[in-house]
Every structure is written in C-alpha cells, then in structure tokens.
Amino acid sequence: MEYSQETAVWQDHQTGLAWQRSMGFDVNFPLYVRFKEGDQWPPATRRTRNLPRPVFNMVEMFIRTKRAAVLDSPLTMSCRPAAESGPDTALAAQGARDFTDYARQLWKKLHQDDLNGVLVDDAATEGTGILHYYWDTAVHGGGTAPFVGELRGESIDPLAIVFSDPHIREIERQRWIILRQRRPLTEVRAMAAAAGMRPEECRLLKPDGETGPYTTVKEDDREQRVTVLTRYFRKNGEIWFEKATRTRQLVPPRPLTPEGSAARMRRYPVVLLPWKLRKGCIFGIGETECLLPSQKALNYNMAMMLLSVQQTGWPKLLLRPGALQQPVTNEPGEMLVDHWSGGGDGVKYLQAPTFSSLAVGLSEKVLTLSRDINGVGQVTTGDTDRMDLAASAIIAMQNQARTPIREIQRRFWRVMEDVGGIWLDFFRCYCTTPRPVASEHSGCVQCRSFVGADYAGIEYEMLVDVGASSEFSEALSQATLDKLLDKGFITVEQYVELSGANVVPFRERFLQMRRDAALAAAAPALSTV
C-alpha cells in the first residue's frame, strides 16, 4: 500500500525551513562555512580567468583565536544535592559522589572536549552551535556487571534543526524541536521494523531526493539515503519523541523515558549556544557575518596588487617595424641589434605604470582595524614583543584583551550546565543496572558500581567547575619563578620542583645529581672529624 500524504512532522519541518529561508540562513550559513574554510572566491569566468585568487584567511584566524579563548579553561562536571533533595542526606550525598565520578568518566568516553570544540566552532562560524544527546543501545560493557546502552552526543548543524517558535531563545520553552538527518535506507528500514512496522510496509520505504543542508557538501552516492525527522515535544511536563520520513511514521509518539523508570525525562536532550545574540531570534550572530565585507576587500585588494605585478613584472618591448630581426630569449648577457635607421630608438622597453602605494597601506589598515574592532589584537594572539614585562603587567594586558570574549565564555559555561542537567536525567532514567565507576583518592584508584535509578526520587544539580586557564598562564607562572630565582627568593632546587614537567623534564635526575653532589661534598668533612 502506497502513501503519498505528508506526515505532520514533515509539514511542521517544512514550515520551519520556510522561516529559515525567509531569514536567508539557507544561503548565508553555507557561505560562512566556505569563507572560514578558505573557499572565498567565486568560480572563474572568461573575463576573470587570469585574475589571481589569493586568500588571506582573516576569518579563520579570528575564529581560531576566539575559539581558543572560549575553550581556554578546562571544565569538569560535579554533582550536588539540590535544596529540595529530601530528608535522606546520606543517600543524597552518595548519589552526588556517584554521579560526579560517573560524569567525569563519561566526559572522556564521550570525547566531550572535542564536542565542545565543534560546538564553539559552529557558533563562531555560523552564529549557533548545537549539541544533541541520545541513548545508544549498541554500547555493551561492564565485565562482571554487564550493562547495555550508554549516553552519546553529536553536533547538529543549525540548518538541520527547526523550532516551534524561533523567536524564543530558551530551548525549554519550545513546544517542539525537530532534528533532520540523512540516514542509509537499510538503517531506516531496520529502525522501522524495531518500532513495530510490518515487513511489507518497511519494504515500501524508498530513498528520497532530499539533500543535506549544505549544497556545497556532496552526498555519498554509494548508499541510498532517506531523510529522517526526529521530533521532541513536551507532554504533561515530560519529553516525548517520534520519528518520521516525508510520507511515513517510523516511530509513533512515545515517552523518551524508558519503561519502568521512576524518574522522568523533563529536559530536551538538545543544547544551543548562540555566539552573539540576535534580537528576537534563537539563532545567533557569528564572527563571519560581520567579517565578510572586510575579508572580500582584503582579498580583492591583494589580488589587484598581484595582477599588477603579473602584468607589469615582465617588461614589454616597443618596436618600430623592422627594428628587431632576432627572437628575444632574455638570456643573461643577450645582445639585441637595433636595425632601425630612422631617428630615435627602434627598440625600447615600454615604461609600465607604478602601482599605487596606497593599496598596500589600505590592506594593512583593513586588517588592523578588523583586529581592533573584533578584539583580536596582538596580545590576544600572542604576537607581542613585550613578553619581558612583569607577570602582573602581562596578566593585566591579557585580561583587558579578553574582555569582549568573557561574555561568550560565560554563555558557553551556562550551556555546559544545561548539558549537565541532561546528563542527570539520563543517569537517573536509563542507568537501571549497575554501572562501573572509578574514583581517585589520595593517589589510589577505587572501583565500584552504582545504579542511577536508586536516586530517582532525589533532586540534584550538575555544576561546571572551571579550572585554571591556559598555557599562557603557565608561561606567566614560569616567568614569576624566573623573577624569584633571579632575586634569590628561592633556591635552584625549589625552582626545579615548582617548574612544570614540560619545562624541566629532567627534574628527578637533576635533583638526584644535586643530592649526590651535596653528599660528596659532606663526605670529606665527616672523614676529618
């Protein structure tokens, strides 16, 4: 039986796409990505085929610098009981320890630092970064205490998600959220069969002609694909979901909470990071959007200078008829015979016009102004010749240069707290069997197991702990140690002990040599006593 009517999920998705097109996102977002990746020139035409196409990727440099500044401080998750956690404080405290240790263990398994890098990079490039978390039942493990399923995360492109009301910034206030994915046909049929679709209906699922959100990314033609839409929505305070293609319902609406769980999934498993806030819109403004005109001007100006050199660097000969009767090879020492018998020169070089020096100064001015306006000065990028200043002066310069980025960094930290809340929902709802977890205390690793469902009735909150920032802070610390050693406030041994392992990789050997030298110096004195 064939179905031609579009599903309700598909119709809502098309409404969301129409709004994105009205905002120009479908054209602009791919353009921002191309510029960031260095694809900054249009295709050559007959008139422009000889034009040089240099790329001085200012966009990528700015994004790389600000991305590094936002991600500069290492983050860890820690859990604590909420104020309304209940009377059983011992159980609540044990749950907090279990969730904290498991979250730090999961951080490494998820490669959360890599996900954060993609999140911030998308936000800086396109204006919005999105992460989606889901429970992957394909994961097995546990050894003596086997378990099935574990939390996983993925990055979602801004063009692959639509919201019920894109004018509301808060995710939790959305009536529904729809994610768009292109999945292999075999996988979609297996998904439908697992959800209870009859075999004859599964065979009716066909590949569609939809393409990915980016027209610049070619889809792999080796495997037939289908557009799968996942809608999350709230019902009675709980998160439900459904899956559909254009014409068929793959998974009917059902709670995201697994059967038998005492706790409920109350948060959308999606977080969104806007880079800079766009008025009245859930999608933000990235660095690329404002840099495009300056980037085009810089590239074009440099292209004109190169074209001038290309056209005038090889001088052209001006000849009178019959004046030159030999080919010109431009070999060193080559002699040209001027056969012109009339007045003046029969052979001479045509004087090429000089290129205006204003163009060079204009290019430097565009780059300098762009760096100043966007807060990517020499101190921020580390290109400063004043590194011999006192540590306090360098810290002050760094802090001042990072002021425009702090707002974005704090927004990123708040998003990571939302990630922690999603993790807590999954821990309490899906960890119904013992989960192995390891913790380190006083240098000893202790292994134990816990069941997240045991804490279903206790309210928790996940906090983001921000560590000391940056390799540059390490350089400042080392500069401080250098000053202390120079002024004699610490000994050489103390200097070596306090220095980082990458600064003094031979620490143990050096200290042992100092101890041996001290013992050798003390031995003659003891022998004379």
N, C-alpha and C positions, 0 to 999 in steps of 0.2 A: 504494500500500500504506500503510495507516494504522498508526501505532504508538501504543499507549496506555501502555506501560510507562515509568516514570520512569527517567531516566538516573542513573547512580551519582553524578555531580556534583550533580544536583538533590537527591538524597536526603541527601548529606552537608551540602549547604547548608541544607536544612530542619532537620537536627539542630542546626546552629549557630544558626539562628534561634530554635529552641525554647529553647536555653540563654539567648539574649538576652532572650526574653520572660520566662523564669523570674527574671531579674535585674531586670525592669521597665524595661529600656533602651528598648523599643519605645514605651513611654508617656512616659518621663521625658525622653529626648533631644529629641523634638519640643516638649515643654513648655519645656525650657530655651531652645530657639531662639526660641519665641514670646515668652518673657519678655525675652530680650535684644533682640528687635526691637520691643518695646513693646506687644505684644498680651498684656496682663496681667489682663484681666477676663473672666469667663465671660459667655456670652450673657445678655442681659436677659430676665427673666421678668415675669409680670404684677405680681408684688409688688415687683420691683426696677427697673421701667422708669423711675421718676423719680429713681433714685439717681445722683448724679454719678459719673463714672468717670475721675478724674484719674490720670495716670501720671507719677510722678516716678522716671524710669528709673535707679535706683541700680545695677542690674545692668549696664546698658550702660556707665555711667560707669566702674565698676570694671574691666570687661573692657577697655575702650578704654585706660585708664591703664596697666594691666599689660601689655597687648599692645604698647603703645608702648615700655615699659621693656625688654621682652624683645628687641624688634627695634631697640633704640636704636643698637647698634653695627653699622656696616657690615661685611659679610663678603665675603671673596674666597676662591677656591679656589687652592691651589698644590700642585703635584705634586713628589714627590721619590722617588728610587730607594729601595727597601727594602733592609734589611741583606743579604738574600739575593738581590740583583738580578743577581749573576753577575760574571764577570771583565771583560766589555766595558764599562768605566766610561764611555768616551766615548759609546757608543751609548745607554747608560742615561741619561746626562746630557742628551743631545739629546732623548730621548723625554720626559724630565721637562719640558724647556722647551716642547716641542710641546704636551703635554697641559695644561700650565699656561696657555699662551696660548689654546688652544682652549677650555678650561673657562671662562676669563673672557669669551671671545667668546660662548660658548653661554649663559652666565648672562644676558646681555642678550637674546638671541633667545628664551630660554625665559620671559622676564619672571619670573626666579626670585624677585625681591624680592616680586612680587605673590603668587606661590605660597607663599612663606614667611608672608606676611600672612594668607592663608587658613588655612594650617596652624596658626599660633598662635591665630588667632581661633576655629577649631573646637575646639582643645584647651582654651582658656579657657572656652568656652561649654559644650561637651558633655563635656569631660574628655579627649578624644582627638582628635588631628589626624593625618591620613593623607595621604601623597603616593604616587602611582604613576607610574612612568616607563616609557615604551614607545618602540619604534622606529617612526616614521611614514614609511612608504614613499611617501606622497603628496607629500613635500617634494622639490623638484628645485632644483638651482643649480650654481654653480661656474664659469660662463662658459667660459673656455678649458680648464678641467679639470672637466668636468661630473660631478656626483655625484647619487645617488638615496638619499633617506632621511636622516632626522636625528632626534636624540633629542627627545622631547617629554614633558611632565609634566602631571599633573592631580591635583586634590584628590578624595579619596574620602570619602564620608560614613561615619561609624562604623557606621551601621546597614546599609551596603551592603557589608560585608566580614565574613567569618567565618573562624575559625582552627580548625585541627585540635585544639588544646588551648588554650583561652582562659585557662588558669591559668598559662601560661608567658609571661613578659613578652618574652623575646627572640624577635625575628622569625625569625632564622636557625635556631632550634631547632624551629620548627613543621614538621610533616610535610607539610602543605599549607596553602594560603591560597586562598580563593575570593572573587572580586570579582563584584558584581552590578551590571548596567547595564540600563537600558531603552533599546533601540535601535529605529529605524524598521524596519519589515518589509522594505522594499526593500534596506536596507543589510545586514540579516541574510541575506537570500537571496543577495546578491552575495558575502558572506563565505563562505557555504557552498559556492557554486559555485567560488570561488577555491581552496577547500580540497579540491576534488575530488568534491563531492557531485553525483550525477546530476541533470539538469534536472527530471525527474519528481519526485524527492524534494525538490528545492528548492521546487517549487510546493506541496508539502504543508505547508510551514511556514506557520503561521497566527498571527495576533495572539492574545495571551492576555489574561486578565482580571486579571493581577497589577498591582499599583500600586506606586508608588515607596515608599521607606522612610518618607516623611512623609505622613501623611494630611492635613496642613494645606496641602500643595502640590498643586494640581490639575494633572493631566497634560493636555498639549495634545491635544485631541480631533481636530485636523485631520489627524493622521497616525497610522496604526495602528502599534503598537509590540509588541515581543517582549522578554521577559526573557532576557538573555544572561549566562551564568555563565562566568567565566574562572578555571580552577584552575591555580595554580602549585604544583609539587611537586618534591621533590629525588629524583634517581635517580643512583646511583653518583657522588655528590658534585657533580652538575650539575643545573641548574634546567631542568625541562621544563614544558610547559603544554598545556592542552586547553581547548576551548570547547564549550559545550552549552546547549541550551534545556531545557525541562522534559522533553520526550519524544525529543529528537534530539541526536545528537552532531554539532556543526558542524565542529570541527577535532579530528581524533584526536590522541592524545598524541604530542608531538614535542619535541625539544630547543629551548630558547629560543635556543641558539647557532645562528647561520646556518651553512649547509653550507659546508665548505671552510675554516672558521676554525681556526687553530692554537690560539688561546686559547679558554677555555670560560667560559660564564656561570655563576658559582658563588654569586651573591648573589640573593636575592629582590629584584625591582625595586620593592619597597614599603618605605617607612619609616613609623614610627609614633612620635608624640610624646604621651606621657601628661602632662597638666598637673601633677597631684599623684598620687602612686602610690596605687593601690587594692590593699589586701592580697590576694594570691593571685589577681590578675586582670590581664589585659593591657590592659584599658580603665582609664583614669584617672578622676580626680575633678576636675571643673571648678569655676570660681568660682560658677556659677549654682546648683549643687546646694545649697550652704550658705546662699546669699543669699535663696532663695525665701521662707522664712517672714518674714524681715525686710522684704523687698520688699512682700509682701502686707499686713503690718501697717502699713507706711508709707502705702501707697495707701488702705487702708481707713480709717485714722485721718484722713487728709486728706479723704476722701470724706465722712466723718461731719461734719467741720467745714463743708465746703461745703454739705452738706444742711441743717445748722442755719441757715446764712446764707440759704439758698434758702427755707426755711420761715418764718423769722422776720424776714428783712430787709424784707419788705413788711408793715407792721403791719396787724392785723385789727381791725375795728370791732366793738364790743359795743353792740348797740342794744336799747332797750326797744320793745315793739310800738307803732307809730305815731309814734315819736320823730323819725324821719327820713323826709321826704317828697320828697326830690330825689336824683337819682343822684350818686354820688361820682366825680369825674374826677381828683382830685389835681392839678389845675392850680394854678400858683403864685398865691397870693392868694385862692383859692377860700374862700367863706364857707359854713358849714354851719349850718342853723337847727335848733335842738333844740326839737321840739314837745311834748316830754314835760312834763306838767303836775303830775306827782306829785313826791314827794321824791327828791332825788338827781339824778344826771345821766342823761339818756336816751340820750346818745351819748358814747362814750369809747373810747379805744384799749385793746385788750387787752394787758396787760403780758407781753411774751414772756420766757421763761426765758433766762438768760445761759448761754452755752456755757462749760464748764469750761476755765480757762486751763491746766490740767494737760495737756490734749490737745496744745496747741502745744509745750509743753516736752517731751512724750513723743516727738513726731515728731522734734524736733531731737536728742533723746537717742538714738533708734534710728539715725539717720543717723551721728551722731558715733561711737557705739560700733562700728557696722559699719565705718566708715572706719579706726578704730584697730585693730580686730581683724584686718582684711584687709590692713593695710599700705598703705592709700591715703590717707595724711594730706595736709595742705596742702602740705608740702614736695614730696611726690611729684608732685602735680598742678600745682605751680607757683603755687598760691593762697596765697602767703605775703607778708606785709607787712614782711619782714625782708631784703629784697633789697639793702639798703645795707650789709650785713655784709661783712667781708673775704672775698675769694675762697676762702681756706682754710677759713673757717667754713662757707660755703655748700657747699663740696665735702664737708666732714665731715657736714653735715646730710643732703645727698643720699645719700651712701654709707650712712649709717645707715638712712635710709628705704628704700633699695633692697635691704637685706639679705635680706628674705624672698623677693625675686624672683630673687636671684642663682642659687639652686639650679635654678629653672626655666630660667633663661637658659643655664646650663651644660649642662642636659639638651638644650636646643634646639641648642646648638653641637655636641654629640655626634651628634645626629640629622643635622646637616648634614655631618658627617664620613662618616656612613653613606651619605648622598646622593653624596658624592664617590667612595666605593667603587663604587657602582652605575654612576656615570658612567664610571669607569675600565674596568669590564667591557664596557660598550657601546662605548667608544672602541676597545679592542683587538679586539673581536669583529666589529663592524659597519663600522668605517672601513677598508674594504679597498681603496678607491680614494682618490686624492689629495684632501685636504681643504684648502681655503684657510684660512689663519690669519694674523692681523696682530698685530704686537707693536710697542710703542713704546719706543724707547731714545734718551735724550738729546733728546727732543722730535721725533724723526724716526720715522715710521711705516714699518715694514718688512713687506712681504708675502711669504709663502712658502706652501708646501704640505707636507703630511706624510701618511703612511699609518699609521694606528694599528696595523694588523696587523704592521708591521715590528718592533714591540716586544712581540709576543705572548709571547715567552719570558722577558721581564724583569718582575720583580715591582716594583710601585710602591705608594705610599700617598698618598692625597689628604688634604691638611691644610686646615683652615679658618683663615684669617688674620682676626683680629678687629681692626678699625680703632678709632680714637679715637671716643668716643661723643658723640653728641647735640648738638642745637642748644643745650642748656643749657650744655654745656662751652664752646661758642663764646661764650656770654654771659659765662661766668666768665673766659675769656681776655680778652675785651674789658674787663671790669671791672679785670683786672690791669693792662692797658695804661693805663686811665684813672688808676689809682693811680700808676703810674710817671711818667706825664706830669705829674700834679699835683705830685709831689715833685721834678720836674726831672731825673729819671734818664735820660730820653730826650728827643730833640728832637721838634718838630712833624712834621718830615719822616719821622723814624723811626716815629712813631706812625701816620702815614698809611700808610706802607709795610707795617707789621705788621698793620694792621686788615684785617678781612675785606672782600671785594669788595662784599658787600651792605651793609656799614656805611659804606664810603666809595666809592660808585660813581663819584665824580668824581676818583679818585686821580690819574690821568695829567694831567688839566687843572690840578688844584691844584698838583702838583709842578712842572709847566711854568711856571705863574704864579710860583711861588717862585723858580725859576731865573731867569726873566726879571727879576723884581724885584731879585735879587742882582746880575745883570749891569748893570742900570740904575744901581744904587747904586755899583757899582765903576767905571762909565764916567767920572764927573766926577773921581774920584781919579786915574785914569790920564791924563786930559787935562791935569791940572795938573803932572804930572811932567815 
